[in-house]
Amino acid sequence: MTTILIVEDNADLVYGLRNNLEIEGYDVAVARDGHEGLASAQDLRPDLVILDLMLPRVDGYRVLKSMREQGLDMPVLILTAHGQEADKVRGFRLGADDYVTKPFGVLELMARVEALLRRTSRRTPALDARETFGDVEIDPATRTVRRRGEVVPLTPMELDLLIALVRRRGAVASRLELLREVWGHSAAVLTRTVDTHIAELRRKLEDDPAFPRYILTVRKAGYRLEGSQTAQS
């Protein structure tokens, strides 16, 4: 059975989430603060974590950071009362996979949960060989990315997004196509999620993120990757 861990201190919200998830057939565990949430993630190794950011004792940002540092790579859906872009970017940089802003509809959250679990069961197909663009090299065997020989720490979602662009060999990918392929969404939701992750890839892989040479925006169409090629053995 698929196990979902809810890390949330609002008892009413936990009650509603737990009931709806259990009705859908998920096994649900609950942690009421950040310290308990991190311990539960370590012990239970759930298939997905729903993580509030504003938690007692240890906030959600620190919980997420610790999870990723310890190699816990299950998808994490963050709940935030903050709608500011900076809060979402901070969560993504720490390794979050998706977010929902409070207040939210149960149907919306359930759709996000299902999408993340689908994505986990069928990851973006790996590349057949090492690929390069500029001074960046992608090694599919180890799922690592190097720039000028140094490993670049990409989140699993950032890497899957990069692979999705590389596989298109310079062709344009729309936001909706990327949402479906990388995030598993079945509808055109959260286009800003794609944009935020593209911005993070540029920050990590471009010399001048404001004027990218490789990860390009195609106005009113989407994104494409310029100059990728199979690495020579």
N, C-alpha and C positions, 0 to 999 in steps of 0.2 A: 504494500500500500504506500502511496505517496505521502510523505510527511512534510508538513509545513509548520515552521516555527513563527509565531507572532511575538514580537518584542514590543510591547506597548503598555503604558501605565494607566490608560483610561479604561476603567472597568466596563463601562457601557459599550464602548467601541469594541473592546475585546469580545464581549458577549455576542454582539451582532456578527462580527467577522467569523468567530468560531462556529456559530450556528450555520451560517451560510456555507462555509468551507466544508463542514462535516456533512451537510445535506448533499454536497457535490461528491462526497465519497473520500475526502482527504482525511488523513490522520493529523490532528492538530495538537501542537504543544504550545504553551504560553509561558513567557517570561515577563515579569513586571518592571524590571529595571535593566540598565545596561550591563551591570556586572553579571546578573543572572542570565541575561540574553547571550553574552559571550560564552559563558560556561555551558549553556544548553546547546549552542551551535557546535562547540567542541565535542560534547558528549554524544549528541543525537545524530550529528551529521545529516541534517534535514535536506530534503530535495529543494527547498526554497525557504527563504527568510523574508518575512514582512517586518520591516524595521522602522520604528518611529525615530525621528531625529532628536526630539526633545524628551529625554529620559532622565529619571533620577539616578544619582550616583555616578554613572558614566554615560555621557551622551552618545547618540547614535553614530555620530561621526567617528568617535574613538572606537566604538564597537566595530564598525565597518573596517576601519584601518587595521585593527588588531586581527580581525578575521582574515583579511587578505594577506597580512604579513605572516600568518600562521599556515598559509596554503589552503584555507577553506575557500573553495572556488564555486560553491553553489550559488545560483542566482539570488540577488538581493533586490527586493522592491522596497524603496524607501517611502515612508509617509512623512509629509512635511506640511506644516501650517504656513510655511513661507513660500510665497510665489515668486520671490526674487530670483533672477537668473543666476546670481552669484551662489546662492544656496544649492541650486541644482548642479551647477558646475563643480562645486566642492564635493558633492556627493559622487558625481561621476568620476572625478579624479581619484577618489578613494576606492573606486571599484564597484559602485552601484550599477545595476543593470537597467533599472527603470524607476520611475517615481510617480506618485499620485499626490496631488495637493489637496489638503483638507479644506473645506468639506468635500467629500467625493461620493459618488453613487456606488452602491454595492455592485451593480452590473458592470460598471466600468472597471472596478478593482478585480472582479472575477475574470473579466476578459484579459486583463494584464497578467494575472496569475497563470491562466491557461496558455497564453502566448509564451511566457517565459519557460514554462515546463515543456511546451512543444519544441522550443528552440533548443533546450538542453538535450532532448531526445534525438534531435537531428541537427547537429552543428553545421555551420556553413562548411561546404565541402573543402577539404584541404587542397592545396596546390600540389601539382604533380612533381614539381622541382623547385629549387631555390629561384627566387625572383629578385631583381634589382631595379631600382630607379634612383637616379642621382647617386648619392653616397649611402643609400639605404639598401640593406639586403634582408630578405625574408626567408627564413629557413622553416619549411613546413614540417619537417621531421621532428623538430624540437619546439615548434611554435614560438620561436624567438625572432626578434627583429634587432638588427644591428645598424648603427649609423657610424660611419668612419671607424668600424671595428668594435665599437662599444655597444653593449646591450642596452636597448631602449625599453624601459618598463611600460609596456602597454597592458591595459586591462583586457580580459577576454573579449569583451564587446568591441573595444577599439581594434583588436587584432582581426576579429571576424569581419568588421566593417572594411578594414584595409584589404583583406583577402577578397571580399566581394567586389571591390573596385579593381583590384589587380586582374581578377579573372575575366573582366570585360575587355581587356586589351585596348583601353582608350575609349571605348564606347561610353555613352552617357548612361548613368543610372539615376532614375528619378527617386525622390524621397520615398514615395510609396513602395517602389520596388525594394529599396534598402530596408524599409520598415518590415516588409514581409519576409525578406530573405534573412536578415540579421536578427531582428527582434521577434519575428513570428507573428506580427500583427496582421489581422485579416482585413482591416479597414484603415483608412487614411487618418490616423490619429497621431498626435504628438510629433508633428514634423520638426518642432524645435529640438527634439531629442537627437535626430540625425544631425542637425546643424551644430549642436553643442559638441557631439563626438567628432565631427569633421574639424571643428575648431581645435579640439584637443590633439588630433592627429597632426594638424599643421604646427601647433605649438611644439610638438615633440620631434617632428621630422623635417620641417622646412627651416631654411636659414632666416627667412623673413616671413613669419606667419601672416602678416598683413598683406604681403604681396607674394603669394605662393607660386612656385614654379611647377609643381607636380600635382598637388591635390587641388583641382581647379573647379570653380563654380561655373556652371553653364546656365546663364540667366533664364529663368522661367522653365528650366528643364530638370536640373539636378546637379550631379557631380560626376567628374571623370578623373582618372589618373593618367597623367602624361608621362611617357617615356619608360614604362615598365618593360622589362625583357627577362627572358630566362637566363640565369647566371651560367657562365661557362664553368665546366667541371675542371 
